[in-house]
Every structure is written in structure tokens, then in C-alpha cells.
Amino acid sequence: MSLGSQVTSQARPGSVLRGAGVAVACLVPGLARRAEVVATTYAAAWPIDKPGIQFLVVVPGEDEEAWRRAVVPIATATASWTVAMSLLILGVRRLRLPTPVGAVLLGAGVAAADTAMSGWAEGLRAKAAAARDQAHAEQESPTAH
């Protein structure tokens, strides 16, 4: 199975927002302001749909408080995303390519990659769920000898 066979043909709204945030951040002066734009759009897109690309996510245990289980994954994913995208933006801004062109290309690439990875991950989750259901059904059915 290839990654291409799992890619959806339509961009996800959260992916588009994350990509747009990266594109806009390319145009903003100052590293701190760029990081702020990237972090804000990433966090704003989280409730729309979970990101397909996640660099580092810390998930607290089941025995942790509810607010920690809700906040820590978003905070850690946003921080790692912001660092990674800030480095990419820095690279794009140093290219000979005009910054607006690089911003559009990077934003579109991020949106496409995020959508693709999400589609691929959803396909893997669906296969795992089907295998789990099949194994559960085989355990419960009486075996004929």
C-alpha cells in the first residue's frame, strides 16, 4: 500500500489553516512574531481537525487530571510544530526565491502534506480497528473441532 493511495483528494480545513498560518508567518518580520502566528494558527486549527503531521506530542496518563489530559497534548504539539515550522520558514526566507512566492509554496506544501499524512493515518487506524474487530470476533465465536 502506498501513501498516495490513502491521500484524500480534498484538503482538510485544519490543514489549510495550518498551511495558511505558515505562509503568513513567512511574510511577518521578526522571529518572535512569526512563531506567534504559527503557534496561533496551529492551536486554532486543532479543534477543527487533528493535525496529520505531529512532531512531538506528550499524552498524560489516564490517572492525570482531565484538564491536563486536554491541555498537555495541544501545548506540546503546538510547541514542537512552532519550532519545526520556524526553522522551515527561516530556510525559505534565505532562498533566492522571492519571499511571497516561497511563502505560498511552503504554505501549500504544508497543507498538502498535513492532509496526506492525516489520510494515511486514518487508513492505518481503520485497518487496525478492522483487525482488532476480526480478532475479537474470532475469540468469541465457538471453534468447531
N, C-alpha and C positions, 0 to 999 in steps of 0.2 A: 504494500500500500504506500502510495506516495503522498507527500504533503499537498501537492496540487490537487489530488482527488478529494481532499477534505476541505478545500477552501470554498467559502461561500462566495457567490457572485455579487453580493451586495455588502457594502461597507456597513459596519455596525455603528450606531450613533455615538457610543462611548469612544470607539476607536477614532472616529472622525474628530471628536472633541479633543482627544489626546494629541492627535496629529496637528490639529489647528493650534493648540497651545504651544507645541514645539515650533511650528512655523512662525507664530507671532513672537515667541521668545527670541528667535534668530534676529528679529528686527529691533528688539529693545536694547538700548545701550546699558552697559553695566552688568557684570556677572550676577550680582545680588538680585537685581530686578528681573533678569532672565530666569533665574532659579525660582523666583516668586511666581512668575507666570506659569512655568512648567508645573510646579507643585500645585498651584491652584486649579489648573485645568485637569490635572490627573485626579486630584481628590474630588473635583466636581463631576468627573465622568464615572467615578466608581459606582455610585448608586444607579446610574443609567445601565451599565453592564460592566461586569468584572473584566479587567484587562486580560488580553491574550498574552502579552509579554509582561512578565514579572521577574525582576532580578533577585530580590530578596524579600521574603515575607516571613515574619515571625508570627506563629499562631500559638497563643497561650493554651494551656491545658484546660480540660473540661472543668476542673475544680477551681479555676480562676473566676473572679467576679465578672458579671455579664458585661459591664462597661469595658473592661479590659479585653474581653474576647471580641468586642465590636471595634474598639479603637486601635489596638496594637497592630493588627494586620494592615489596616489602612495607613497608619503612620509609618510603619517600616517599609511598606511597598512604595509609598509616596517618596520617602527619603531616598531609597535606592534608585527609583526612577529618575528623580531630580538630578542626582549625581551623574547617572549614565547619560541622560539627555543633555545635561550641561556640557559634558565632555564632547558629545557629538556636535552640539551647536558650536562649540569653540573650534572644532575641526572644520566645520562648514564655513564659518566666518573667516578662516585663514586660507581658504581656497582662492584661486584666481577668479573663480566664478562670482558674478555679482551677488551680493548678499540676498537680495529679494528672490532671485532665481534659486539659489541654494536653499532658502527658507521654504519655498514652495515644494521643491523636490524632497527635502528632508521631511517636511510635514506629511506629504503624500505617501512617502515611503514608510513612515511610522504608522500611519493609519492603515495602510495595506498590510504591513507585517503584523500589526496587532490583530487585525481581522483574521488574517490567515492562521496565526497561532491559536486564536480562540476557536476557529472552526476545527482545527486539527485536534485541539484538546477536548472539545466536545465530542468528536468522533471517538477518541480514546476512552472517554468516560462512558459513552454509550456501549462500546464493546465490552468494557469491564463490567458494566451493570448487566448486560445480557449474559455474560459468562457466569456471573455471580447468581443470577436468577436460574440459569440452567443447572448449576451445581446444587443449588438449594432444592430444585425440583427433583433432581436425581436422588438426593438424600432422603427426601420424604416419600418417594414412590417405592412401593414394595418390590423387591427384586425377586424375579422368578428364577428358581434353580432347576 
